[in-house]
Every structure is written in structure tokens, then in C-alpha cells.
Amino acid sequence: MDSEWISLNQFIERCDWKLLFSLNAHRLEDVEPSSPVFGRWDLRDAALLMRFSERHNLTSRLMWQLGEACADDWPGPGPSPYALALEYEALRDLVAFYPAPLVGPGVSTVRKPGLSYLERFVKGRGRFVDVVSLRHVLHEASNVTVKDLVELATMERFDSQLQALQALVETAAPRITRIWLTSLATTDGLVEGVSGTFASMLSWTEAFGMAAKRGVAAVLHASMLGTTAESMIVAKNEAGDDAKPMVTYWAMLLFAKHLGQKVLNFDGPRLKDPATRIYVHCARNFPGGLAFYGVRLADTEARLKKAGSRKLWERQLRWVLTPASGIGGSGVNLNGRSLSWSGSGEINPPDPAPEELEYTIISLPAWSMGLFVFPDVKAKACYNGTNS
């Protein structure tokens, strides 16, 4: 285990990542079997891990979380918000000796049960976490269909839930300034014929943009590799020989490479079409540049024209993902050409190249996801160092 932990942290270092490690919140000290309350968290293993990490200089990229709170079943099995807050208090006391950000409680939904659980947690002793973390599944029903994934009503409901979350944290725990979605999934586990489709990518992209707009500082997918119960980023091809990235992977790759951290306001009502969802960030690689991205959820093309002067807007880098065989399929085209990678010949997947245009109009084809970078616009808000 020692060598594996060192190797994992060395990998994180090489990738310039952070590691959020979930400790076991429910390994509790022995209590009487008849006791109606949970015992206190047994922190001995966590203390050994932190001490080992400090001894081997592995602490600079570590963050800690205590498992995940199953709010859907509360009140019921598992610790109450107050009991979990007590466990976090024990972790906070331990982290004081090995300084690192404390993330939690990993509430299992942004819906009303999750917010009720979170409110009781942060109003109690959980208010000292550095980052509030939640997970969310956009479509929980086991009989969800491809059509359901692109329903506008679900997207609007998610927006309302995010606003309620933000208001709760600002009121109940104003000291906490960061909210993370440590897992955002379109379906609850693998749904045959639905998970991993182009429609799933459209749904996830819209939710990602909405979360960023509403102040969520980080949005993570459940998994980057493998076909887990929660994620379908990578799947086996028909021959069963190699792994190939699925559609959501390509969207995430483009966002990671080209979106800056700073989110800007965009006058959505001017679109006059709820089926066109657009968000704006500072461009990651061009100081002063802007990155527009979004989805088109209709059978027709949408075109957005800039009002007023178009000076400095003539240069455009464009990545447009469209379905190769309908939104219920898993094939994807980039700027009209097939985009794929099997992993058999190349170690690393390709870096999707943009189409370079002298064009000021944003054009989103029917049922598509687009990223549009305008490198030369000299936006003042994107010169302050927060675009990387």
C-alpha cells in the first residue's frame, strides 16, 4: 500500500492535479449493538496515512473528504447530518496537524432532500469545511430515455436547484466560498441505449455550463476511465479489444484545454430561443480572449450575431461536435469529420484541432455542441490572471 500511495501521488504531481481523497466516514469505534446512535469515527487509519504523506512530502496536493452523505435515504440508514458533522469535526482536528483543504459532506443530490441534509450539516459543526461538496444525477429514473436527456424542463429545474443551493450556503455558512459538484452524472448508473450517447453529452454539457454560471467552482465527472456503474466516459468497442473515449470525454477535453476559470454573464434572453444554451468564460490560452460554448437542442441551426462593432472579433477558433448517427448513437464528428481514438496505436488521444475562421457569427448546427474562441477581443475582465 505504501508504494501504491506514493505512485499515485507522484502521478498527480506529474499531471499538475489535486487529489481529493475520501476517507471512510463510517468506520466507527465500537458501540453497544443496542445503541440507537452512531459511535465516533475511528480516525487512526487516517492519521497514519496523513503522517506517512507528510514524511514523504506528499501533502501539497492532497485534500480530504469523509466518504459521501446518502441524503436520499435520510432519515434512515447512515449517520444523521449532526453525527456526520461530529465526524468532520474530528477530521478537522486531525487536519490541523497536517494542513490541507477539508471538503464535504459529499451530499448525494442537489434536490430538496440533499439541501435539507446539507442545511442541517452546515448549521451544526459542519460549517468549518473549506469546500461544500455535493453529487448529482440529472435523471434518476431507471426507465429514462434519450428524449428525456434533452428535455428543457429538466435543465430549467436543475438551474432552480443550483440557485437554491447557492442561497442556502450564502445564508447558512457565509464563510464557505466554494461549492463543488464532485460527481455530475446524466443517469443513475448504466442505462442501456442511453448512457454514453450523444444526447448524454448534450445533457452533461448544459448542466456543466449552468453550474459554472451559478457559481459552482468545480464540476467533476464520476470517472475518466472504465465503464463503471456511474460513468460511461470510456467503453469497449464492438470487437472488445480496445477502449475508446465516448462523446462526453471529447467535450470535457475541449473544456479543460480552452476554458478559463472566470465565468462571464451572457444576456441569455437575447437569444429568444430556449433550445440554444450558451455560456461564456475567459479563454484559457489567450489573455483577453473569450470562449463561448453551448448546445443546440433542436432540429434547426442557430446563429448568433454580435451587435455593434465587430472589430477584434474577426478571428474565430471553432470546435463543433455533431452526432455521426443521431443523438441516440455514440459516434461523433468534429467540424464535420469523424472523431475517434481506439487506444491501440497511440498512447495519448488526439488533441482536437479547431477550424480557424475569419467570421464573427457563432453557428450551432441542429443537435450539436460547440466551442468558439475569439482570441483577439481584448476583454478587460480576462486580463487579471483568472483565465488559466
DAQUIDA-V42779 format. One record per backbone hydrogen bond with DSSP energy under -0.5 kcal/mol. NH is the residue of the N-H (numbers start at 1). CO is the residue of the C=O. If there is no record, write none. Layout:
((NH,CO) (NH,CO))
//
This chain:
((5,1) (6,2) (7,3) (8,4) (9,5) (10,6) (11,7) (12,8) (13,9) (14,10) (15,11) (16,12) (16,13) (17,12) (19,61) (20,18) (21,19) (21,63) (22,20) (23,21) (23,65) (25,23) (27,24) (28,26) (29,40) (35,32) (42,27) (43,41) (47,43) (48,44) (49,45) (50,46) (51,47) (52,48) (53,49) (54,50) (55,51) (56,52) (57,54) (58,53) (62,59) (63,19) (64,101) (65,21) (66,103) (67,23) (67,65) (69,105) (70,68) (71,69) (73,70) (74,71) (84,80) (85,81) (86,82) (87,83) (88,84) (89,85) (90,86) (91,87) (92,88) (93,89) (94,90) (95,91) (96,92) (97,94) (98,94) (101,62) (103,64) (103,101) (104,131) (106,133) (107,133) (108,69) (114,111) (115,111) (116,112) (117,113) (118,114) (119,115) (120,116) (121,117) (122,118) (123,119) (124,120) (124,121) (126,121) (127,124) (128,125) (129,126) (130,102) (131,102) (132,178) (133,104) (133,131) (134,180) (135,107) (136,183) (138,185) (139,186) (144,141) (149,145) (150,146) (150,147) (151,148) (155,151) (156,152) (157,153) (158,154) (159,155) (160,156) (161,157) (162,158) (163,159) (164,160) (165,161) (166,162) (167,163) (168,164) (169,165) (170,166) (171,167) (172,168) (173,169) (176,173) (177,175) (178,130) (180,132) (181,218) (182,134) (182,180) (183,134) (184,220) (185,136) (188,139) (189,187) (191,189) (192,190) (194,191) (195,191) (197,194) (198,329) (199,327) (201,197) (202,198) (203,199) (204,200) (205,201) (206,202) (207,203) (208,204) (209,205) (210,206) (211,207) (212,208) (213,209) (214,210) (215,212) (216,211) (217,179) (217,215) (218,179) (220,181) (228,226) (234,226) (235,244) (237,242) (240,237) (244,235) (245,341) (246,233) (247,196) (249,246) (250,246) (250,247) (251,247) (252,248) (253,249) (254,250) (255,251) (256,252) (257,253) (258,254) (259,255) (260,282) (261,386) (262,386) (264,280) (268,266) (270,267) (271,268) (272,269) (276,273) (277,275) (277,295) (278,276) (279,293) (280,264) (281,291) (282,262) (283,289) (284,258) (288,382) (289,286) (290,374) (291,281) (292,290) (292,372) (293,279) (294,370) (295,277) (296,368) (297,275) (297,295) (302,364) (304,362) (305,303) (313,310) (316,357) (317,373) (318,316) (318,355) (319,371) (321,369) (322,320) (322,333) (323,367) (324,331) (325,326) (329,326) (333,322) (334,337) (335,320) (335,333) (337,334) (339,332) (340,338) (352,350) (355,318) (356,354) (357,316) (357,355) (359,314) (359,357) (362,304) (363,361) (364,302) (364,362) (365,363) (367,298) (368,296) (369,321) (370,294) (371,319) (372,292) (373,317) (374,290) (374,372) (375,373) (377,374) (379,288) (382,379) (383,380))
//
